[in-house]
Amino acid sequence: MNENRMSGNFDKAVGKAKEEVGKRLGNAELEFKGKVQQIQGDGKHLLNDAKDTVLRKANDLVDQFRDQTH
């Protein structure tokens, strides 16, 4: 598991905790901040997935080029 994914998991877990505490305390601001932090965690996961896809495709192109030149 890489750093971005771990950071995303952390943001999602902490955000969920903040959201729940905010709900139980009737603190709308804390609840909102928790939801935002969860979305940030999702964004980190999406960014990581996109990066992995680009790297995989780039490696595929390099392999294809090598195959054509040999």
N, C-alpha and C positions, 0 to 999 in steps of 0.2 A: 504494500500500500504506500503510495507516495505522499509527499507533504501536503499537496493541494487537497487530496481526498481526505486525509486525516483532519486537516483544518476545516474542511467542509462538514465532516461528521461532527467535529467539536462545535461549530457554529449552530448546526441543527439541534444538537442535544441541549446546549446552553440556551438557545432561543426557545426551545420547547419548555424548558424549566421556567424561564422568565415569563413566558406567556401564561403558564399555569399559575404561577405565583401571582401574577397581575390579575388574573381572573378571580382567584380566591380572595385577594385583598381588595378587589374593586378598584384596582389601579389601572386605568385604561392606557396610560402612557407606558407603563412597564409591559403590559400585555402587547401593545403595538410594537414596542422595541423587540420583544421576543419574536413576533411574527416576521419583522424585518430581518432579524439575525438568521432565522430559518431560511428565508429567501436567499440571503447571502450565501449560506451553506449550499443551497441548491445550485446557485450560480457557479460556485467553485467546482461542484461536480460536473456541471455542463462544460465548463471551460476545460477541465481535465479530460473529459470524454472527447471534446473537439480536438485537443492537442494530440491525444492518442490516435485518433482517426487520421489526422494530417500526417503524423509520423509514419503510420502504417502504410498509407497511400504513397508517400515519398519513397519508402523502402521498396515497395512494389515496383515503382517506376525505375528505380536504380537497378533492381533485379532484371527487369525486362530489358533495359538498355544493355546490361552485361550479357544477357542471353543473345541479343541480336549482334553484338560485336564479337562473339566468340564462335 
